[in-house]
Amino acid sequence: MTFRQARWDEPSIWDLAPSTPGEPAPAIPGLPERMRRRERLHWPELSELAVLRHYTRLSQMNFGIETSSYALGSCTMKYNPRVSEVLARRKGAGELHPNQPESTAQGALELLWRLERLLTKVTGLPEVSLQPAAGAHGEYAALLMVRAYFRDRGELERRTEVLLPDTAHGTNPASATMAGFSTREIPSKDGCVDLESLKSAVSDRTACFMLTNPNTAGLFESNILEIAETVHRAGGMLYYDGANLNAILGITHPGRMGFDVAHLNLHKTFATPHGGGGPGAGVLAAGEKLGPYLPVPRVVKNGRKFRLDYDRPKSIGKIKTAYGNFGLDLRAYVFAISHGEAGLQHVARRAVLNSNYLGLRLGRFLPRPFSTLVKHEFLLSGTPLKARGVRTLDLAKRLLDEGVHAPTIYFPSLVDEAIMVELPETESKRDLDEYAAAFERAVTDTPERLRAAPQHLAVKRVDEVRAARDPTLCWKDLRQRTGNAEKGPPAPAAP
Ligand SMILES: *Cc1c(COP(=O)(O)O)cnc(C)c1O
């Protein structure tokens, strides 16, 4: 299979046609004058066909789950079933307004209520809030709940520390710091939490221990009950980062493992679209201690009626407009009920089988730091490539030339030159075999070609440091930087 990505010399839409100022915004009865847009919007003058071609060409210079396998470890890049997309666009869902009367949104509220019930079963925790918009948002909200809990107990002054394993996702320490805690790293032993180190680190300063299980090395923390007991004995809370839930869906759950609070990434495990920063759904589930602190509103059922309940005195309050990302909640619900309980178990089993199968195949080319059975994802180390003057980054770029997406690289940091691979249950054996073949071609290529990759993509290597530090995210930014004042919309009015 030879891959050549489409490459169009496609200009920006503003360069395709002169822009003309549109009509001034009309006066809308009841809308205060100060809220009316004063400047005129500029639109490129293009035919419908020209616009269609422009965006179709751009889409051909892209990569997505609908093009090929997307092995980004930890991210669970699975197929988003079309039936969910169709349902999410129906009038009653797609045109729902957060301010419409509850009596006209009973179906939507019932769906949220049913999803909450379903997620209590999935997590084994009795209370659920669908508010957070991403995993990191859920983490942050949960840590605010932990703060509120200890404030109520008069322990907040003392409990200032959040403990994290060295395999933790970067969002965990970031959320803890943003929520006002200091962080402390617990070392791993053979890829899992070192229990002795944890025991000596917990104290009456411990507010919380954040853990994902299976962890980011793809290993199940089989000491989890002892971990829970250790943290609880010190009076701390145990937080479940549910991004890796796919591997245990319907088989076990955070409640059974002793966790007090969990976030689930519906956009990973429950097959809703994600990437590029959103939208997501990082819903929260909590046990009895932290349940009262969950964000409002909560959906409640009174007789046959559903309503939103804001009357939760201990709640940390509202953390998101409306009630969460309804469109994603709907897709997740459709995914869950169309699989059913047995189907969700099958998802987990199949995802774990995929991981082990591909792990064995790729393990022929690069060493696996933990060569046991894995869950969810597996790690390779690119260290041997260094001797040939090749970096893990080069291999990742070379894989793109094979038409597949690269794995996650340089994470977790406890493995040198880490390569983290995950192809979830939606990938067939044929897809896995093709991925392994692509990996073999890439890893055995010459150092020169590896360092020069990618050759067949519309965009070659980008300056990643500059992209992160100095992003140009829209036309207005670009125009300001290049001083090109002729084209495009007028510069934003000074505030
Ligand atoms: C993806 C991920 C997160 C963060 O979720 P976002 O929705 O991207 O904010 C946290 N932990 C782990 C292990 C993850 O894989």
The ligand as an SDF file (V2000), in Angstrom:
LIG
                    3D

 15 15  0  0  0  0  0  0  0  0999 V2000
   -6.6210   12.4570   27.6940 C   0  0  0  0  0  0  0  0  0  0  0  0
   -6.1710   12.2650   29.0790 C   0  0  0  0  0  0  0  0  0  0  0  0
   -6.4610   13.2260   30.0790 C   0  0  0  0  0  0  0  0  0  0  0  0
   -7.0700   14.5900   29.8050 C   0  0  0  0  0  0  0  0  0  0  0  0
   -8.2660   14.5910   29.1130 O   0  0  0  0  0  0  0  0  0  0  0  0
   -8.6490   15.8320   28.1730 P   0  0  0  0  0  0  0  0  0  0  0  0
  -10.0670   15.5680   27.7750 O   0  0  0  0  0  0  0  0  0  0  0  0
   -7.7000   15.8020   27.0320 O   0  0  0  0  0  0  0  0  0  0  0  0
   -8.5220   17.0810   28.9870 O   0  0  0  0  0  0  0  0  0  0  0  0
   -6.0880   12.9160   31.3690 C   0  0  0  0  0  0  0  0  0  0  0  0
   -5.4520   11.7680   31.6740 N   0  0  0  0  0  0  0  0  0  0  0  0
   -5.1440   10.8380   30.7430 C   0  0  0  0  0  0  0  0  0  0  0  0
   -4.4470    9.5640   31.1560 C   0  0  0  0  0  0  0  0  0  0  0  0
   -5.4940   11.0610   29.4010 C   0  0  0  0  0  0  0  0  0  0  0  0
   -5.1790   10.1560   28.4760 O   0  0  0  0  0  0  0  0  0  0  0  0
  1  2  1  0
  2  3  1  0
  2 14  2  0
  3  4  1  0
  3 10  2  0
  4  5  1  0
  5  6  1  0
  6  7  2  0
  6  8  1  0
  6  9  1  0
 10 11  1  0
 11 12  2  0
 12 13  1  0
 12 14  1  0
 14 15  1  0
M  END
$$$$
